[in-house]
Amino acid sequence: MTRVLAENSKPGLIQRAGSNPPETVGGQTAVAEQNESGLRGRWGAAVVLLLTAILYLVRLGARTLWASEFRWAEIAREMLLSHDYFWPTINRRVYFDKPLGSYWLVLASTWITGGMDEAATRIPSATAGVLAVALLMLLVRRLYDLRTGAAAGFILATSFSFAFWARSASADIETVAGELAALVIFTENENGAGWWVVPLWFVMALTSLMKGLLGFALPLLVIGVYSCVGGGWLELKRRLDHGPLGSRIHWLIERNRWFFNWRTAIAVPLAGILYFAPFAMSYAGTGSARGMYMVYRENIERYFDPFDHRAPIYLYFYTIFGLMAPWSAFLPAALVHAHTRAEAATTELRSNRFVLAFFWTTFAFFTFSGSRRSYYILPILPAASILVARVFVVTQKELTESSRFLLKVGCGALFSVLALSAVVLLPPRLLLPMPYSLLPMLPQPGIFAACWILSMGTAAYAFIPYSRRRVLLAVSVASYLILSYLFILAIPAGDKWRGEKPFAEATRRLIDGHPAELASFKTQPPVFYLGLTEPVPEYDSVAELESAIRHSRIKWVILRRRDIPALNLPAHEAAFEPSYAWDSREHRLNALVLMRLEH
């Protein structure tokens, strides 16, 4: 036994839970039970993946694009028009804020959809979401077991913000999936240096081509921190506080042998070539280094000296609860349990330390960044999902009194909110002040009511009698039903109140095949839904616009309602985005208007 513990305490050793022969009387019975448990785990993982695919892919293109989604849609559309896949533009103006990889995935999705549309822009994120759930289950299977992996996978899949961004055109979920792929490669091979470091670096390079150098930074930081603290903080302190400097450095190198080996010297340049190749090809074709400048501006300058998104340093202390809803109700209990679990077997302790290194390294990385937005910290959700899953799958005696209390508090708060959510079935005029009392009724109220009744039924099942596994089932059912209703039915139904796409279609009809007669003033026109093959001229001053009118055939101008007084030209409204009584004044002023110039 002493020898086994000594081997288990070697640097960087994570063993899969249950990998040792079962120590029971009647080995055949134990093996049969283990096989049955493994079969249930595999079936559970398969069900999780199926349900995740349904949640993320069904009616993916049913709603119109919004906000930053236009960036991915329009850049990909213009790449198709120009056949230039190394120079991203919007309305033929360069827009190199992100690497090219995520746009290429949108282009690839058009082979599935048959053209550039809403579904094509979102398929990469949705596919990456399903892949991330699968990778998380593989990671947790390596750390603990497949049952815990299935629970963590479903928790991640039904966390509100993860599901939201998986159904949106962006590069955030692709970054999460890439990070998880790197961590899976590490945990599967960390027992020694080998050629596995080459695919590790390749995966990080491909991930960095989606959103930026996060694809390198996050996995390297998590792996590096874990490699140093895998033996515990006291071991780290003892090693770094005592002995000659040379021996301390030698210890750190040994702990990070995954990095300090001759194969890394081969892997890093190859990964660098893979990452920089698209930028080099862009420079070769255009003579512009905008792509490389973007790498510096968006990854280095934004982190240390931000030019926007300056939120307070404590932002993520509370936004993580919104991002992970509804499972965040159990995050306090999960963190208390993870930080007070000191009696576990050596291999489980190392797995716990890996998950905590994953969680806190990611949290610190984004907190110390000067540029902060709530969804930037999405990569922390897989680690948080593992922590929450552990609270539900460990034995009762493994939970401290504090963890049990916080778990029950989370249950009570969550099911109270669920019970109160039935008020959304009431007419807004009974609940809200003017002008919000004029909001439309909840779409498909019968379906929501059915989801609510089923959710409350499983909640009652969880408490009569109370059981952590029943709570896990109840919250899984409720979160999946509510998110399915929200994303598949409710949000697409809200498109009737959104005006950008109808406005663009009305503009196309009015200009009647004469795009050269159209211009925009102090705004970017809705070029994706206009679907024009040529750019729409954009002017920022009346003098520029007047000069263009004199020297061209401009008859139509798109602008924001707030800028109509500044136009100072004889014109009348021909089309506009509709406004509603509940819209704010700022929203009404931002509405697009098409003006017909009167020559």
C-alpha positions in Angstrom: 0.0 0.0 0.0 2.9 2.4 0.8 4.3 1.8 -2.6 0.9 2.5 -4.3 0.6 5.8 -2.4 4.1 6.8 -3.3 3.4 6.1 -7.0 0.2 8.0 -6.8 2.0 11.0 -5.4 4.3 11.4 -8.4 4.2 14.8 -10.0 1.3 15.3 -12.5 -0.4 12.0 -12.0 -4.2 11.9 -12.4 -5.7 8.5 -12.4 -9.2 7.7 -13.6 -11.5 7.0 -10.7 -12.4 3.3 -10.5 -9.4 2.3 -12.6 -8.1 0.0 -9.9 -9.6 -3.5 -9.3 -12.5 -3.4 -6.9 -11.6 -4.4 -3.3 -14.6 -6.5 -2.4 -15.5 -9.9 -1.3 -16.9 -11.7 -4.3 -14.9 -10.2 -7.1 -17.3 -11.3 -9.8 -20.2 -9.5 -8.2 -18.1 -6.3 -7.9 -17.0 -6.5 -11.5 -20.6 -7.0 -12.6 -21.7 -4.0 -10.6 -18.8 -1.9 -12.0 -19.7 -3.0 -15.6 -23.4 -2.1 -15.0 -22.4 1.3 -13.6 -20.2 1.9 -16.6 -23.0 1.0 -18.9 -25.4 3.3 -17.2 -22.7 6.1 -17.4 -22.3 5.6 -21.1 -26.1 5.6 -21.7 -26.3 8.7 -19.5 -23.6 10.4 -21.5 -25.3 9.5 -24.8 -28.6 10.9 -23.6 -26.9 14.1 -22.4 -25.4 14.6 -25.9 -28.7 13.9 -27.6 -30.6 16.4 -25.5 -27.8 19.0 -25.9 -28.0 18.7 -29.7 -31.7 19.1 -29.6 -31.5 22.2 -27.4 -28.8 23.8 -29.4 -29.7 22.9 -33.0 -33.5 22.9 -33.2 -34.9 26.0 -34.9 -31.4 27.5 -34.9 -32.2 29.9 -37.7 -35.8 30.8 -36.6 -34.9 34.2 -35.2 -33.2 37.1 -37.0 -29.7 38.2 -36.3 -29.0 40.6 -33.4 -26.1 42.8 -32.2 -22.7 41.3 -32.9 -24.1 38.3 -34.9 -24.2 40.6 -37.9 -20.4 40.7 -37.8 -20.0 37.0 -38.5 -22.9 36.9 -41.0 -21.8 39.9 -43.1 -18.1 39.2 -43.1 -18.7 35.7 -44.3 -21.2 36.9 -46.9 -18.7 39.4 -48.3 -16.0 36.8 -48.4 -18.3 34.7 -50.6 -19.0 37.7 -52.8 -15.3 38.8 -53.2 -13.7 35.3 -53.0 -11.2 36.9 -50.7 -11.1 34.7 -47.6 -8.1 36.5 -45.9 -9.5 40.1 -45.7 -12.6 40.5 -43.5 -14.9 43.4 -44.4 -18.3 44.8 -43.4 -19.8 47.0 -46.2 -16.4 46.6 -47.9 -14.7 48.3 -44.9 -12.0 46.3 -43.2 -13.1 44.7 -39.9 -10.2 42.6 -38.6 -11.1 42.6 -34.9 -11.1 38.8 -34.7 -8.9 36.1 -36.4 -10.3 34.4 -39.5 -11.0 30.9 -38.2 -14.5 31.6 -36.9 -15.6 33.3 -40.2 -14.3 30.3 -42.1 -16.4 28.0 -40.0 -19.5 30.1 -40.9 -18.5 29.7 -44.6 -18.2 25.9 -44.2 -21.7 25.9 -42.6 -23.2 27.3 -45.8 -22.5 23.8 -47.4 -25.0 22.5 -44.9 -27.7 25.2 -45.2 -27.3 25.8 -48.9 -26.6 29.5 -48.5 -25.7 32.3 -46.1 -28.5 32.7 -43.6 -29.1 32.9 -39.8 -28.6 29.1 -39.3 -25.3 29.1 -41.1 -23.9 31.8 -38.9 -24.9 29.9 -35.7 -24.1 26.3 -36.7 -20.4 26.7 -35.7 -21.3 27.9 -32.2 -24.0 25.3 -31.7 -21.7 22.5 -32.9 -18.9 23.7 -30.6 -21.4 23.7 -27.7 -22.2 20.1 -28.3 -18.5 19.3 -28.7 -17.7 21.2 -25.5 -20.2 19.1 -23.5 -18.7 15.9 -24.9 -15.2 17.0 -24.1 -16.2 18.0 -20.6 -17.6 14.5 -20.0 -14.4 13.0 -21.3 -12.3 15.3 -19.0 -14.5 14.5 -15.9 -14.4 10.7 -16.7 -10.6 11.0 -16.6 -10.7 12.9 -13.3 -13.5 11.0 -11.5 -16.0 8.8 -13.4 -18.4 8.9 -16.3 -21.5 9.3 -14.0 -20.0 12.6 -12.7 -19.1 13.5 -16.2 -22.6 13.1 -17.5 -23.9 15.3 -14.6 -21.3 18.0 -15.3 -22.0 17.8 -19.0 -25.7 18.4 -18.5 -25.1 21.1 -16.0 -22.9 22.9 -18.5 -25.4 22.3 -21.4 -28.3 23.8 -19.4 -26.5 26.8 -17.9 -28.3 29.8 -19.3 -25.5 31.8 -20.8 -23.7 28.7 -22.3 -26.9 27.7 -24.0 -27.5 31.3 -25.1 -24.1 31.7 -26.7 -24.2 28.3 -28.2 -27.3 29.4 -30.1 -25.6 32.7 -31.1 -23.1 33.5 -33.8 -19.8 34.2 -31.9 -16.4 32.7 -31.2 -16.8 32.3 -27.5 -18.2 28.7 -27.3 -15.6 27.7 -29.9 -12.9 29.0 -27.5 -14.4 27.0 -24.6 -14.4 23.8 -26.7 -10.8 24.3 -27.8 -9.7 24.9 -24.2 -11.4 21.7 -23.0 -9.8 19.8 -25.9 -6.4 20.9 -24.7 -7.1 20.0 -21.1 -8.4 16.5 -22.2 -5.1 15.9 -24.1 -3.1 17.0 -21.1 -5.0 14.9 -18.5 -4.9 11.8 -20.8 -1.1 12.1 -21.3 0.5 14.0 -18.4 2.4 11.1 -16.9 5.4 12.0 -18.9 6.6 14.1 -21.8 5.8 12.6 -25.2 4.7 13.5 -28.7 1.2 14.3 -27.3 2.5 17.8 -26.7 2.4 18.4 -30.5 -1.4 17.9 -30.8 -1.7 19.9 -27.6 -0.1 22.9 -29.1 -1.9 22.4 -32.4 -5.2 22.4 -30.6 -4.3 25.7 -28.8 -3.2 27.2 -32.1 -6.5 26.3 -33.8 -8.5 27.6 -30.8 -6.5 30.9 -31.0 -7.6 31.3 -34.6 -11.2 31.6 -33.4 -11.1 34.5 -31.0 -7.5 35.3 -30.1 -4.6 34.3 -27.9 -7.0 33.0 -25.2 -6.6 29.7 -27.0 -3.0 29.6 -25.8 -3.2 31.6 -22.6 -6.0 29.8 -20.7 -4.9 26.2 -21.2 -1.2 27.0 -20.5 -2.1 28.9 -17.3 -4.5 26.2 -16.0 -2.0 23.4 -16.8 0.9 25.4 -15.4 -0.9 26.3 -12.1 -2.1 22.7 -11.6 1.4 21.3 -12.3 2.7 23.5 -9.4 -0.1 22.9 -6.9 -1.1 19.4 -7.8 0.7 18.2 -4.6 -0.9 20.8 -2.5 -0.2 24.4 -1.5 1.9 23.3 1.5 4.1 21.2 -0.8 4.5 24.1 -3.1 5.4 26.4 -0.3 7.9 23.9 1.2 9.6 23.4 -2.1 9.9 27.1 -2.9 10.9 28.3 0.6 13.7 25.9 1.3 16.9 24.7 -0.4 19.3 26.2 -2.9 17.9 28.3 -5.8 19.0 25.7 -8.3 17.0 22.9 -6.5 13.9 25.1 -6.5 14.2 25.8 -10.2 14.9 22.1 -10.8 11.7 21.2 -8.9 9.6 23.6 -10.9 11.0 22.2 -14.2 10.3 18.7 -13.1 6.7 19.6 -12.2 6.3 21.2 -15.6 8.1 18.5 -17.6 5.1 18.6 -20.0 6.5 21.9 -21.1 10.3 21.6 -20.5 11.2 18.9 -22.9 12.7 18.7 -26.4 9.5 17.9 -28.1 8.0 21.2 -27.0 10.8 22.9 -29.0 9.4 21.2 -32.1 5.7 21.7 -31.2 5.8 25.4 -30.4 7.3 26.5 -33.8 4.8 24.3 -35.7 1.9 25.7 -33.7 3.2 29.2 -34.3 3.3 28.5 -38.1 -0.2 27.2 -38.0 -1.4 30.3 -36.1 0.4 32.9 -38.1 -0.1 31.4 -41.5 -3.5 33.1 -42.2 -2.1 36.5 -41.1 0.9 36.0 -43.4 -1.4 35.1 -46.3 -3.5 38.1 -45.6 -0.4 40.4 -45.6 0.9 38.8 -48.8 -2.4 39.4 -50.6 -3.1 42.9 -49.4 0.2 44.4 -48.1 -1.6 45.3 -44.9 -0.5 44.2 -41.4 -4.0 45.0 -39.9 -4.4 41.4 -38.9 -1.2 41.3 -36.9 -2.0 44.7 -35.3 -5.3 43.2 -34.3 -3.5 40.4 -32.4 -1.7 43.1 -30.4 -4.6 45.4 -29.9 -7.3 42.9 -29.0 -5.1 40.6 -26.9 -2.3 42.6 -25.3 -3.4 46.2 -25.3 -7.0 45.4 -24.3 -5.8 43.2 -21.4 -3.2 45.6 -19.9 -4.4 49.0 -21.1 -8.1 48.7 -22.2 -9.7 51.1 -24.5 -13.3 50.0 -23.7 -15.3 47.7 -21.5 -13.9 49.1 -18.3 -16.1 47.3 -15.8 -15.3 47.2 -12.0 -12.8 44.6 -10.8 -15.5 42.8 -8.8 -17.7 42.3 -11.9 -17.3 38.5 -12.1 -18.0 37.9 -8.4 -21.7 38.4 -9.2 -22.1 38.0 -12.9 -21.1 34.3 -12.7 -24.3 33.6 -10.9 -26.3 35.0 -13.8 -24.2 33.2 -16.4 -24.6 29.8 -14.8 -28.3 30.1 -13.8 -30.0 28.1 -12.6 -27.1 25.9 -11.4 -25.3 28.8 -9.8 -27.7 28.4 -6.9 -25.5 25.5 -5.9 -22.2 27.1 -6.6 -21.6 28.3 -3.0 -22.2 24.8 -1.7 -19.9 23.4 -4.4 -17.0 25.8 -3.6 -17.3 25.1 0.2 -17.2 21.4 -0.4 -14.3 21.6 -2.8 -12.2 23.6 -0.4 -13.0 21.5 2.7 -12.5 18.1 1.2 -9.2 17.0 2.6 -9.8 13.3 3.5 -10.2 11.9 0.0 -7.8 9.4 -1.6 -4.7 10.7 -3.1 -5.9 10.4 -6.7 -9.2 12.2 -5.9 -7.3 15.0 -4.1 -5.3 15.6 -7.2 -8.4 15.6 -9.3 -10.0 18.1 -7.0 -6.9 20.3 -7.2 -7.0 20.2 -10.9 -10.6 21.4 -11.0 -9.9 24.1 -8.5 -6.9 25.2 -10.5 -9.1 25.3 -13.5 -11.7 27.4 -11.8 -9.6 29.9 -9.9 -7.0 30.4 -12.6 -9.7 31.3 -15.1 -11.4 33.6 -12.6 -8.2 35.4 -11.7 -7.2 35.7 -15.4 -10.3 37.5 -16.4 -10.6 39.5 -13.1 -7.1 40.9 -13.5 -7.8 41.9 -17.1 -8.4 45.6 -17.5 -11.1 45.0 -20.1 -14.2 43.2 -18.6 -17.6 42.2 -19.9 -19.9 39.7 -18.2 -19.7 37.0 -20.9 -15.9 37.1 -21.2 -15.7 34.6 -18.3 -17.7 31.9 -20.1 -14.6 29.6 -20.0 -15.1 29.2 -16.3 -18.4 27.4 -16.7 -17.0 24.0 -17.4 -15.0 24.1 -14.1 -17.9 25.4 -12.2 -20.1 22.6 -13.7 -17.7 20.0 -12.4 -17.7 21.5 -8.9 -21.5 21.6 -8.8 -21.8 18.0 -10.2 -19.5 16.7 -7.4 -21.9 18.1 -4.7 -24.6 15.9 -6.1 -22.7 12.6 -6.8 -20.5 12.3 -3.7 -21.8 10.3 -0.7 -23.7 12.1 2.0 -20.9 11.6 4.6 -18.4 13.4 2.3 -20.4 16.6 2.5 -19.7 19.0 5.4 -22.5 20.5 7.4 -21.9 23.8 5.7 -22.1 22.2 2.2 -25.4 20.5 3.1 -26.9 23.7 4.5 -25.9 25.8 1.5 -27.2 23.1 -0.9 -30.6 23.2 0.8 -30.6 27.0 0.7 -29.8 26.9 -3.0 -32.6 24.3 -3.5 -35.1 26.5 -1.6 -34.2 29.7 -3.5 -34.3 28.0 -6.8 -37.6 26.3 -6.4 -39.1 29.4 -4.9 -38.1 31.4 -8.1 -39.5 28.5 -10.2 -42.8 28.7 -8.3 -43.0 32.5 -8.7 -42.2 32.3 -12.4 -45.8 31.3 -13.0 -46.7 35.0 -12.8 -45.4 35.5 -16.3 -48.6 33.8 -17.5 -50.6 36.8 -16.2 -51.3 39.8 -18.5 -48.6 42.4 -18.1 -51.2 45.1 -17.3 -51.8 43.3 -14.0 -48.1 43.3 -13.0 -46.2 46.2 -14.6 -46.5 50.0 -14.6 -46.9 52.0 -17.8 -45.6 51.7 -20.4 -44.5 48.2 -19.8 -48.0 47.1 -19.0 -48.5 47.3 -22.8 -46.1 44.5 -23.5 -47.6 41.6 -25.3 -48.6 38.4 -23.6 -46.2 35.5 -23.2 -46.0 33.5 -26.5 -47.3 30.0 -26.4 -48.6 30.2 -22.8 -50.0 26.7 -22.9 -46.6 25.2 -23.6 -45.0 27.3 -20.9 -47.7 26.2 -18.4 -47.1 22.6 -19.3 -43.3 23.0 -18.8 -44.0 24.8 -15.5 -46.3 22.1 -14.2 -43.9 19.3 -15.0 -41.0 21.3 -13.4 -43.0 21.8 -10.2 -43.9 18.1 -10.2 -40.3 17.1 -10.3 -39.5 19.7 -7.6 -42.1 18.1 -5.4 -40.6 14.7 -6.1 -37.2 16.0 -5.1 -38.4 17.1 -1.6 -40.8 14.3 -0.8 -38.5 12.9 0.5 -35.5 15.2 0.1 -32.7 13.6 -1.9 -29.7 15.2 -3.6 -30.1 12.9 -6.6 -33.8 13.8 -6.9 -32.8 17.5 -6.7 -30.3 16.9 -9.5 -33.1 15.3 -11.6 -35.6 18.0 -10.8 -33.3 20.9 -11.7 -32.2 19.1 -14.8 -35.8 18.7 -16.0 -36.8 22.3 -15.1 -33.7 23.9 -16.7 -34.0 21.9 -19.9 -37.7 22.5 -20.3 -37.5 26.3 -19.5 -34.5 26.8 -21.8 -36.1 24.8 -24.6 -39.2 26.9 -24.3 -37.2 30.1 -24.2 -34.8 29.5 -27.1 -36.9 27.3 -29.4 -40.3 29.1 -29.0 -40.3 32.4 -27.1 -37.3 34.2 -28.5 -38.2 33.4 -32.1 -41.7 34.6 -31.4 -40.4 37.9 -30.4 -39.2 38.6 -34.0 -42.5 40.1 -34.8 -41.5 43.1 -32.6 -38.1 43.5 -34.2 -37.8 45.8 -37.2 -34.3 45.7 -38.7 -35.0 42.8 -41.2 -38.5 44.2 -42.3 -36.9 47.6 -42.7 -34.1 46.2 -44.9 -36.7 44.3 -47.0 -38.8 47.5 -47.4 -35.7 49.4 -48.4 -34.9 46.8 -51.1 -38.4 47.1 -52.5 -38.2 50.9 -52.6 -34.9 51.3 -54.3 -36.2 48.8 -56.9 -32.9 47.4 -58.1 -31.0 50.7 -58.0 -28.5 50.2 -55.2 -26.3 53.1 -56.5 -29.1 55.5 -55.4 -28.7 54.4 -51.7 -26.4 55.9 -49.1 -26.2 56.0 -45.3 -25.6 58.9 -42.9 -23.8 58.5 -39.6 -24.6 54.8 -39.3 -23.8 51.5 -40.8 -26.7 50.2 -42.9 -28.2 46.7 -42.3 -26.1 45.4 -45.2 -26.6 41.7 -44.4 -30.4 41.9 -44.8 -30.1 44.4 -47.7 -28.2 41.6 -49.5 -26.5 44.0 -52.0 -23.5 43.0 -54.1 -22.0 46.5 -53.8 -21.2 48.5 -50.7 -23.5 51.2 -49.5 -21.6 54.5 -49.2 -21.4 55.8 -45.6 -21.1 59.5 -44.8 -20.5 61.1 -41.5 -21.2 64.8 -42.3 -23.8 66.8 -44.2 -21.1 68.4 -46.3 -19.8 64.9 -47.5 -23.3 63.8 -48.2 -24.2 67.0 -50.1 -21.1 66.6 -52.2 -21.9 63.0 -53.0 -25.5 63.9 -54.0 -24.2 66.5 -56.4 -21.8 64.1 -58.0 -23.9 60.9 -58.0 -27.4 59.6 -58.2 -28.2 59.3 -54.5 -31.9 59.5 -53.8 -32.2 57.5 -50.6 -30.5 57.9 -47.3 -30.5 55.5 -44.3 -29.9 57.1 -40.9 -30.9 56.9 -37.3 -34.0 58.9 -36.2 -31.9 61.0 -33.8 -29.8 62.2 -36.8 -32.8 63.4 -38.9 -32.5 67.0 -37.7 -28.8 67.0 -38.7 -29.5 65.9 -42.2 -30.7 69.4 -43.1 -31.8 68.4 -46.6 -35.2 68.4 -48.1 -36.5 64.8 -47.6 -39.3 62.8 -46.3 -39.6 59.4 -44.5 -40.2 56.5 -46.8 -39.7 53.6 -44.4 -38.7 53.2 -40.8 -38.2 50.6 -38.0 -41.4 50.5 -35.9 -41.3 51.6 -32.3 -43.6 50.4 -29.6 -45.0 52.0 -26.5 -42.7 50.1 -24.2 -39.5 51.1 -26.1 -37.2 53.5 -24.3 -36.6 57.0 -25.7 -33.0 55.9 -26.6 -34.3 52.9 -28.5 -36.7 55.0 -30.5 -34.0 57.5 -31.4 -31.8 54.6 -32.6 -34.4 53.3 -34.9 -33.4 53.2 -38.6 -35.2 55.5 -41.1 -35.1 55.6 -44.9 -35.4 59.2 -46.2 -36.4 60.0 -49.8 -34.4 63.0 -50.9 -36.5 65.7 -52.7 -34.3 67.2 -55.5 
